[in-house]
Amino acid sequence: MYNFLISGAAAVASFLILMFAAGLPWWGALLIALGLFLGCFVLISRFVMKKVMDVMEGVTKDLQAQRVEKAISTLKGALPYGKWQMYVTGQINSQIGTIYFMKRDFSNAFPWLEKGFFKNWVGMGMLGVTYMKRQKKDKMISTFEKAVQWSSKESLLWALYAYCLNESGDTGKAKDTLERGIKKLPGDENLKENLELLSQGKKMKMKDYGDMWLQFHLESLGTIQKRQMAAMGGAKRRIVRR
């Protein structure tokens, strides 16, 4: 990571100069060198992250304008920033993977999601879904466990984890997962309702999560189209009433 190396080199150089050329005691030179290291590290980090945020803003605009390929190309062009700052590469990988996944290009999405950022719970969820579809249950579980470890307050993540477990034939573990989620989110009605449904031997109800749920492509295309048509019909009725 260039940021660490540059900051470290500046700190070592200042330490040697202050101790041998300026005659400062080693502990005084060390304190100043550490301060210089932290200062350089913070400044470079802010500069790099500002560049990354500018890229992300452009990508968001491209996606809103349906320029998907341009958005992906822009993100790939930003990968060199990962050499400067920790976790940047993983974050960009997650963004690329989620875009591919959302456009149903699952084969291209998978390698990017595999190299994604563990704190990006959407990307981790998509990776877990991919493992489920590939019948790699152990990897699915380890992926979701890492995701809930870092994003334990995301209701949909717990529900998605339980849904995939249930689809994999492990209803008992699915119920245990929902109970864990309820402990983290005691007032979450969606998790409570889904736990009750599984306890009654029924299917989980995920539609209340809206578009966030649909992006994981676990509903049939027919179901998605029906919901879109229903939403459009509701919008038309609201317009007529006005």
MODELLER restraints for C-alpha pairs under 7 A, 6 or more apart:
rsr = mdl.restraints
at = mdl.atoms
rsr.add(forms.Gaussian(group=physical.xy_distance, feature=features.Distance(at['CA:1:A'], at['CA:83:A']), mean=5.12, stdev=0.5))
rsr.add(forms.Gaussian(group=physical.xy_distance, feature=features.Distance(at['CA:1:A'], at['CA:84:A']), mean=5.15, stdev=0.5))
rsr.add(forms.Gaussian(group=physical.xy_distance, feature=features.Distance(at['CA:1:A'], at['CA:85:A']), mean=6.21, stdev=0.5))
rsr.add(forms.Gaussian(group=physical.xy_distance, feature=features.Distance(at['CA:1:A'], at['CA:86:A']), mean=6.89, stdev=0.5))
rsr.add(forms.Gaussian(group=physical.xy_distance, feature=features.Distance(at['CA:2:A'], at['CA:83:A']), mean=5.99, stdev=0.5))
rsr.add(forms.Gaussian(group=physical.xy_distance, feature=features.Distance(at['CA:2:A'], at['CA:84:A']), mean=4.62, stdev=0.5))
rsr.add(forms.Gaussian(group=physical.xy_distance, feature=features.Distance(at['CA:3:A'], at['CA:41:A']), mean=6.16, stdev=0.5))
rsr.add(forms.Gaussian(group=physical.xy_distance, feature=features.Distance(at['CA:3:A'], at['CA:44:A']), mean=6.36, stdev=0.5))
rsr.add(forms.Gaussian(group=physical.xy_distance, feature=features.Distance(at['CA:3:A'], at['CA:84:A']), mean=5.14, stdev=0.5))
rsr.add(forms.Gaussian(group=physical.xy_distance, feature=features.Distance(at['CA:3:A'], at['CA:85:A']), mean=6.26, stdev=0.5))
rsr.add(forms.Gaussian(group=physical.xy_distance, feature=features.Distance(at['CA:4:A'], at['CA:41:A']), mean=6.67, stdev=0.5))
rsr.add(forms.Gaussian(group=physical.xy_distance, feature=features.Distance(at['CA:7:A'], at['CA:37:A']), mean=4.96, stdev=0.5))
rsr.add(forms.Gaussian(group=physical.xy_distance, feature=features.Distance(at['CA:7:A'], at['CA:40:A']), mean=5.36, stdev=0.5))
rsr.add(forms.Gaussian(group=physical.xy_distance, feature=features.Distance(at['CA:7:A'], at['CA:41:A']), mean=5.59, stdev=0.5))
rsr.add(forms.Gaussian(group=physical.xy_distance, feature=features.Distance(at['CA:8:A'], at['CA:37:A']), mean=6.01, stdev=0.5))
rsr.add(forms.Gaussian(group=physical.xy_distance, feature=features.Distance(at['CA:10:A'], at['CA:37:A']), mean=6.75, stdev=0.5))
rsr.add(forms.Gaussian(group=physical.xy_distance, feature=features.Distance(at['CA:11:A'], at['CA:33:A']), mean=4.57, stdev=0.5))
rsr.add(forms.Gaussian(group=physical.xy_distance, feature=features.Distance(at['CA:11:A'], at['CA:34:A']), mean=6.35, stdev=0.5))
rsr.add(forms.Gaussian(group=physical.xy_distance, feature=features.Distance(at['CA:11:A'], at['CA:36:A']), mean=5.86, stdev=0.5))
rsr.add(forms.Gaussian(group=physical.xy_distance, feature=features.Distance(at['CA:11:A'], at['CA:37:A']), mean=5.12, stdev=0.5))
rsr.add(forms.Gaussian(group=physical.xy_distance, feature=features.Distance(at['CA:12:A'], at['CA:33:A']), mean=6.80, stdev=0.5))
rsr.add(forms.Gaussian(group=physical.xy_distance, feature=features.Distance(at['CA:14:A'], at['CA:33:A']), mean=5.78, stdev=0.5))
rsr.add(forms.Gaussian(group=physical.xy_distance, feature=features.Distance(at['CA:15:A'], at['CA:29:A']), mean=5.16, stdev=0.5))
rsr.add(forms.Gaussian(group=physical.xy_distance, feature=features.Distance(at['CA:15:A'], at['CA:30:A']), mean=5.89, stdev=0.5))
rsr.add(forms.Gaussian(group=physical.xy_distance, feature=features.Distance(at['CA:15:A'], at['CA:33:A']), mean=5.30, stdev=0.5))
rsr.add(forms.Gaussian(group=physical.xy_distance, feature=features.Distance(at['CA:18:A'], at['CA:24:A']), mean=5.73, stdev=0.5))
rsr.add(forms.Gaussian(group=physical.xy_distance, feature=features.Distance(at['CA:18:A'], at['CA:29:A']), mean=5.52, stdev=0.5))
rsr.add(forms.Gaussian(group=physical.xy_distance, feature=features.Distance(at['CA:19:A'], at['CA:25:A']), mean=6.11, stdev=0.5))
rsr.add(forms.Gaussian(group=physical.xy_distance, feature=features.Distance(at['CA:19:A'], at['CA:26:A']), mean=5.90, stdev=0.5))
rsr.add(forms.Gaussian(group=physical.xy_distance, feature=features.Distance(at['CA:19:A'], at['CA:29:A']), mean=5.74, stdev=0.5))
rsr.add(forms.Gaussian(group=physical.xy_distance, feature=features.Distance(at['CA:45:A'], at['CA:85:A']), mean=6.48, stdev=0.5))
rsr.add(forms.Gaussian(group=physical.xy_distance, feature=features.Distance(at['CA:48:A'], at['CA:81:A']), mean=6.90, stdev=0.5))
rsr.add(forms.Gaussian(group=physical.xy_distance, feature=features.Distance(at['CA:59:A'], at['CA:71:A']), mean=4.81, stdev=0.5))
rsr.add(forms.Gaussian(group=physical.xy_distance, feature=features.Distance(at['CA:59:A'], at['CA:74:A']), mean=6.88, stdev=0.5))
rsr.add(forms.Gaussian(group=physical.xy_distance, feature=features.Distance(at['CA:62:A'], at['CA:68:A']), mean=6.56, stdev=0.5))
rsr.add(forms.Gaussian(group=physical.xy_distance, feature=features.Distance(at['CA:62:A'], at['CA:70:A']), mean=6.85, stdev=0.5))
rsr.add(forms.Gaussian(group=physical.xy_distance, feature=features.Distance(at['CA:62:A'], at['CA:71:A']), mean=5.61, stdev=0.5))
rsr.add(forms.Gaussian(group=physical.xy_distance, feature=features.Distance(at['CA:63:A'], at['CA:71:A']), mean=6.40, stdev=0.5))
rsr.add(forms.Gaussian(group=physical.xy_distance, feature=features.Distance(at['CA:72:A'], at['CA:96:A']), mean=6.00, stdev=0.5))
rsr.add(forms.Gaussian(group=physical.xy_distance, feature=features.Distance(at['CA:75:A'], at['CA:92:A']), mean=6.39, stdev=0.5))
rsr.add(forms.Gaussian(group=physical.xy_distance, feature=features.Distance(at['CA:75:A'], at['CA:96:A']), mean=6.81, stdev=0.5))
rsr.add(forms.Gaussian(group=physical.xy_distance, feature=features.Distance(at['CA:79:A'], at['CA:89:A']), mean=5.91, stdev=0.5))
rsr.add(forms.Gaussian(group=physical.xy_distance, feature=features.Distance(at['CA:79:A'], at['CA:92:A']), mean=6.83, stdev=0.5))
rsr.add(forms.Gaussian(group=physical.xy_distance, feature=features.Distance(at['CA:81:A'], at['CA:88:A']), mean=6.86, stdev=0.5))
rsr.add(forms.Gaussian(group=physical.xy_distance, feature=features.Distance(at['CA:82:A'], at['CA:88:A']), mean=4.80, stdev=0.5))
rsr.add(forms.Gaussian(group=physical.xy_distance, feature=features.Distance(at['CA:82:A'], at['CA:89:A']), mean=4.49, stdev=0.5))
rsr.add(forms.Gaussian(group=physical.xy_distance, feature=features.Distance(at['CA:87:A'], at['CA:117:A']), mean=6.95, stdev=0.5))
rsr.add(forms.Gaussian(group=physical.xy_distance, feature=features.Distance(at['CA:90:A'], at['CA:115:A']), mean=6.13, stdev=0.5))
rsr.add(forms.Gaussian(group=physical.xy_distance, feature=features.Distance(at['CA:90:A'], at['CA:116:A']), mean=4.46, stdev=0.5))
rsr.add(forms.Gaussian(group=physical.xy_distance, feature=features.Distance(at['CA:90:A'], at['CA:117:A']), mean=4.29, stdev=0.5))
rsr.add(forms.Gaussian(group=physical.xy_distance, feature=features.Distance(at['CA:91:A'], at['CA:116:A']), mean=6.11, stdev=0.5))
rsr.add(forms.Gaussian(group=physical.xy_distance, feature=features.Distance(at['CA:91:A'], at['CA:117:A']), mean=5.01, stdev=0.5))
rsr.add(forms.Gaussian(group=physical.xy_distance, feature=features.Distance(at['CA:93:A'], at['CA:112:A']), mean=5.11, stdev=0.5))
rsr.add(forms.Gaussian(group=physical.xy_distance, feature=features.Distance(at['CA:93:A'], at['CA:113:A']), mean=6.44, stdev=0.5))
rsr.add(forms.Gaussian(group=physical.xy_distance, feature=features.Distance(at['CA:93:A'], at['CA:115:A']), mean=6.14, stdev=0.5))
rsr.add(forms.Gaussian(group=physical.xy_distance, feature=features.Distance(at['CA:93:A'], at['CA:116:A']), mean=4.91, stdev=0.5))
rsr.add(forms.Gaussian(group=physical.xy_distance, feature=features.Distance(at['CA:94:A'], at['CA:112:A']), mean=6.32, stdev=0.5))
rsr.add(forms.Gaussian(group=physical.xy_distance, feature=features.Distance(at['CA:94:A'], at['CA:113:A']), mean=5.37, stdev=0.5))
rsr.add(forms.Gaussian(group=physical.xy_distance, feature=features.Distance(at['CA:94:A'], at['CA:116:A']), mean=4.28, stdev=0.5))
rsr.add(forms.Gaussian(group=physical.xy_distance, feature=features.Distance(at['CA:94:A'], at['CA:117:A']), mean=5.94, stdev=0.5))
rsr.add(forms.Gaussian(group=physical.xy_distance, feature=features.Distance(at['CA:94:A'], at['CA:120:A']), mean=6.97, stdev=0.5))
rsr.add(forms.Gaussian(group=physical.xy_distance, feature=features.Distance(at['CA:94:A'], at['CA:123:A']), mean=5.54, stdev=0.5))
rsr.add(forms.Gaussian(group=physical.xy_distance, feature=features.Distance(at['CA:96:A'], at['CA:112:A']), mean=6.47, stdev=0.5))
rsr.add(forms.Gaussian(group=physical.xy_distance, feature=features.Distance(at['CA:97:A'], at['CA:109:A']), mean=4.37, stdev=0.5))
rsr.add(forms.Gaussian(group=physical.xy_distance, feature=features.Distance(at['CA:97:A'], at['CA:110:A']), mean=6.67, stdev=0.5))
rsr.add(forms.Gaussian(group=physical.xy_distance, feature=features.Distance(at['CA:97:A'], at['CA:112:A']), mean=4.73, stdev=0.5))
rsr.add(forms.Gaussian(group=physical.xy_distance, feature=features.Distance(at['CA:97:A'], at['CA:113:A']), mean=4.85, stdev=0.5))
rsr.add(forms.Gaussian(group=physical.xy_distance, feature=features.Distance(at['CA:98:A'], at['CA:109:A']), mean=6.73, stdev=0.5))
rsr.add(forms.Gaussian(group=physical.xy_distance, feature=features.Distance(at['CA:98:A'], at['CA:123:A']), mean=5.75, stdev=0.5))
rsr.add(forms.Gaussian(group=physical.xy_distance, feature=features.Distance(at['CA:100:A'], at['CA:106:A']), mean=6.57, stdev=0.5))
rsr.add(forms.Gaussian(group=physical.xy_distance, feature=features.Distance(at['CA:100:A'], at['CA:108:A']), mean=6.38, stdev=0.5))
rsr.add(forms.Gaussian(group=physical.xy_distance, feature=features.Distance(at['CA:100:A'], at['CA:109:A']), mean=4.85, stdev=0.5))
rsr.add(forms.Gaussian(group=physical.xy_distance, feature=features.Distance(at['CA:101:A'], at['CA:109:A']), mean=5.22, stdev=0.5))
rsr.add(forms.Gaussian(group=physical.xy_distance, feature=features.Distance(at['CA:102:A'], at['CA:215:A']), mean=5.86, stdev=0.5))
rsr.add(forms.Gaussian(group=physical.xy_distance, feature=features.Distance(at['CA:110:A'], at['CA:127:A']), mean=6.86, stdev=0.5))
rsr.add(forms.Gaussian(group=physical.xy_distance, feature=features.Distance(at['CA:113:A'], at['CA:123:A']), mean=6.12, stdev=0.5))
rsr.add(forms.Gaussian(group=physical.xy_distance, feature=features.Distance(at['CA:113:A'], at['CA:127:A']), mean=5.84, stdev=0.5))
rsr.add(forms.Gaussian(group=physical.xy_distance, feature=features.Distance(at['CA:114:A'], at['CA:127:A']), mean=6.76, stdev=0.5))
rsr.add(forms.Gaussian(group=physical.xy_distance, feature=features.Distance(at['CA:116:A'], at['CA:123:A']), mean=6.98, stdev=0.5))
rsr.add(forms.Gaussian(group=physical.xy_distance, feature=features.Distance(at['CA:118:A'], at['CA:124:A']), mean=6.58, stdev=0.5))
rsr.add(forms.Gaussian(group=physical.xy_distance, feature=features.Distance(at['CA:118:A'], at['CA:146:A']), mean=6.95, stdev=0.5))
rsr.add(forms.Gaussian(group=physical.xy_distance, feature=features.Distance(at['CA:118:A'], at['CA:147:A']), mean=6.35, stdev=0.5))
rsr.add(forms.Gaussian(group=physical.xy_distance, feature=features.Distance(at['CA:119:A'], at['CA:147:A']), mean=6.69, stdev=0.5))
rsr.add(forms.Gaussian(group=physical.xy_distance, feature=features.Distance(at['CA:119:A'], at['CA:150:A']), mean=5.84, stdev=0.5))
rsr.add(forms.Gaussian(group=physical.xy_distance, feature=features.Distance(at['CA:119:A'], at['CA:151:A']), mean=6.79, stdev=0.5))
rsr.add(forms.Gaussian(group=physical.xy_distance, feature=features.Distance(at['CA:121:A'], at['CA:147:A']), mean=5.63, stdev=0.5))
rsr.add(forms.Gaussian(group=physical.xy_distance, feature=features.Distance(at['CA:121:A'], at['CA:151:A']), mean=6.42, stdev=0.5))
rsr.add(forms.Gaussian(group=physical.xy_distance, feature=features.Distance(at['CA:124:A'], at['CA:143:A']), mean=6.52, stdev=0.5))
rsr.add(forms.Gaussian(group=physical.xy_distance, feature=features.Distance(at['CA:124:A'], at['CA:144:A']), mean=6.89, stdev=0.5))
rsr.add(forms.Gaussian(group=physical.xy_distance, feature=features.Distance(at['CA:124:A'], at['CA:147:A']), mean=6.07, stdev=0.5))
rsr.add(forms.Gaussian(group=physical.xy_distance, feature=features.Distance(at['CA:125:A'], at['CA:144:A']), mean=6.66, stdev=0.5))
rsr.add(forms.Gaussian(group=physical.xy_distance, feature=features.Distance(at['CA:125:A'], at['CA:157:A']), mean=6.80, stdev=0.5))
rsr.add(forms.Gaussian(group=physical.xy_distance, feature=features.Distance(at['CA:126:A'], at['CA:216:A']), mean=6.21, stdev=0.5))
rsr.add(forms.Gaussian(group=physical.xy_distance, feature=features.Distance(at['CA:128:A'], at['CA:140:A']), mean=4.63, stdev=0.5))
rsr.add(forms.Gaussian(group=physical.xy_distance, feature=features.Distance(at['CA:128:A'], at['CA:143:A']), mean=5.74, stdev=0.5))
rsr.add(forms.Gaussian(group=physical.xy_distance, feature=features.Distance(at['CA:128:A'], at['CA:144:A']), mean=6.10, stdev=0.5))
rsr.add(forms.Gaussian(group=physical.xy_distance, feature=features.Distance(at['CA:129:A'], at['CA:164:A']), mean=6.83, stdev=0.5))
rsr.add(forms.Gaussian(group=physical.xy_distance, feature=features.Distance(at['CA:131:A'], at['CA:137:A']), mean=6.65, stdev=0.5))
rsr.add(forms.Gaussian(group=physical.xy_distance, feature=features.Distance(at['CA:131:A'], at['CA:139:A']), mean=6.41, stdev=0.5))
rsr.add(forms.Gaussian(group=physical.xy_distance, feature=features.Distance(at['CA:131:A'], at['CA:140:A']), mean=5.07, stdev=0.5))
rsr.add(forms.Gaussian(group=physical.xy_distance, feature=features.Distance(at['CA:132:A'], at['CA:140:A']), mean=5.86, stdev=0.5))
rsr.add(forms.Gaussian(group=physical.xy_distance, feature=features.Distance(at['CA:132:A'], at['CA:164:A']), mean=6.62, stdev=0.5))
rsr.add(forms.Gaussian(group=physical.xy_distance, feature=features.Distance(at['CA:144:A'], at['CA:161:A']), mean=6.28, stdev=0.5))
rsr.add(forms.Gaussian(group=physical.xy_distance, feature=features.Distance(at['CA:152:A'], at['CA:184:A']), mean=6.61, stdev=0.5))
rsr.add(forms.Gaussian(group=physical.xy_distance, feature=features.Distance(at['CA:153:A'], at['CA:184:A']), mean=6.43, stdev=0.5))
rsr.add(forms.Gaussian(group=physical.xy_distance, feature=features.Distance(at['CA:153:A'], at['CA:185:A']), mean=6.52, stdev=0.5))
rsr.add(forms.Gaussian(group=physical.xy_distance, feature=features.Distance(at['CA:156:A'], at['CA:209:A']), mean=6.95, stdev=0.5))
rsr.add(forms.Gaussian(group=physical.xy_distance, feature=features.Distance(at['CA:158:A'], at['CA:177:A']), mean=6.80, stdev=0.5))
rsr.add(forms.Gaussian(group=physical.xy_distance, feature=features.Distance(at['CA:158:A'], at['CA:178:A']), mean=6.33, stdev=0.5))
rsr.add(forms.Gaussian(group=physical.xy_distance, feature=features.Distance(at['CA:158:A'], at['CA:181:A']), mean=5.66, stdev=0.5))
rsr.add(forms.Gaussian(group=physical.xy_distance, feature=features.Distance(at['CA:159:A'], at['CA:178:A']), mean=6.62, stdev=0.5))
rsr.add(forms.Gaussian(group=physical.xy_distance, feature=features.Distance(at['CA:159:A'], at['CA:191:A']), mean=6.49, stdev=0.5))
rsr.add(forms.Gaussian(group=physical.xy_distance, feature=features.Distance(at['CA:162:A'], at['CA:174:A']), mean=4.22, stdev=0.5))
rsr.add(forms.Gaussian(group=physical.xy_distance, feature=features.Distance(at['CA:162:A'], at['CA:175:A']), mean=6.87, stdev=0.5))
rsr.add(forms.Gaussian(group=physical.xy_distance, feature=features.Distance(at['CA:162:A'], at['CA:177:A']), mean=5.78, stdev=0.5))
rsr.add(forms.Gaussian(group=physical.xy_distance, feature=features.Distance(at['CA:162:A'], at['CA:178:A']), mean=6.29, stdev=0.5))
rsr.add(forms.Gaussian(group=physical.xy_distance, feature=features.Distance(at['CA:163:A'], at['CA:174:A']), mean=6.81, stdev=0.5))
rsr.add(forms.Gaussian(group=physical.xy_distance, feature=features.Distance(at['CA:163:A'], at['CA:204:A']), mean=6.99, stdev=0.5))
rsr.add(forms.Gaussian(group=physical.xy_distance, feature=features.Distance(at['CA:165:A'], at['CA:171:A']), mean=6.58, stdev=0.5))
rsr.add(forms.Gaussian(group=physical.xy_distance, feature=features.Distance(at['CA:165:A'], at['CA:173:A']), mean=6.77, stdev=0.5))
rsr.add(forms.Gaussian(group=physical.xy_distance, feature=features.Distance(at['CA:165:A'], at['CA:174:A']), mean=5.27, stdev=0.5))
rsr.add(forms.Gaussian(group=physical.xy_distance, feature=features.Distance(at['CA:166:A'], at['CA:174:A']), mean=5.55, stdev=0.5))
rsr.add(forms.Gaussian(group=physical.xy_distance, feature=features.Distance(at['CA:175:A'], at['CA:195:A']), mean=5.87, stdev=0.5))
rsr.add(forms.Gaussian(group=physical.xy_distance, feature=features.Distance(at['CA:175:A'], at['CA:198:A']), mean=6.86, stdev=0.5))
rsr.add(forms.Gaussian(group=physical.xy_distance, feature=features.Distance(at['CA:178:A'], at['CA:191:A']), mean=6.09, stdev=0.5))
rsr.add(forms.Gaussian(group=physical.xy_distance, feature=features.Distance(at['CA:178:A'], at['CA:195:A']), mean=6.12, stdev=0.5))
rsr.add(forms.Gaussian(group=physical.xy_distance, feature=features.Distance(at['CA:182:A'], at['CA:188:A']), mean=6.64, stdev=0.5))
rsr.add(forms.Gaussian(group=physical.xy_distance, feature=features.Distance(at['CA:182:A'], at['CA:191:A']), mean=6.42, stdev=0.5))
rsr.add(forms.Gaussian(group=physical.xy_distance, feature=features.Distance(at['CA:182:A'], at['CA:192:A']), mean=6.98, stdev=0.5))
rsr.add(forms.Gaussian(group=physical.xy_distance, feature=features.Distance(at['CA:194:A'], at['CA:204:A']), mean=5.20, stdev=0.5))
rsr.add(forms.Gaussian(group=physical.xy_distance, feature=features.Distance(at['CA:194:A'], at['CA:205:A']), mean=6.20, stdev=0.5))
rsr.add(forms.Gaussian(group=physical.xy_distance, feature=features.Distance(at['CA:197:A'], at['CA:203:A']), mean=6.34, stdev=0.5))
rsr.add(forms.Gaussian(group=physical.xy_distance, feature=features.Distance(at['CA:197:A'], at['CA:204:A']), mean=6.09, stdev=0.5))
rsr.add(forms.Gaussian(group=physical.xy_distance, feature=features.Distance(at['CA:198:A'], at['CA:204:A']), mean=6.53, stdev=0.5))
rsr.add(forms.Gaussian(group=physical.xy_distance, feature=features.Distance(at['CA:206:A'], at['CA:213:A']), mean=6.86, stdev=0.5))
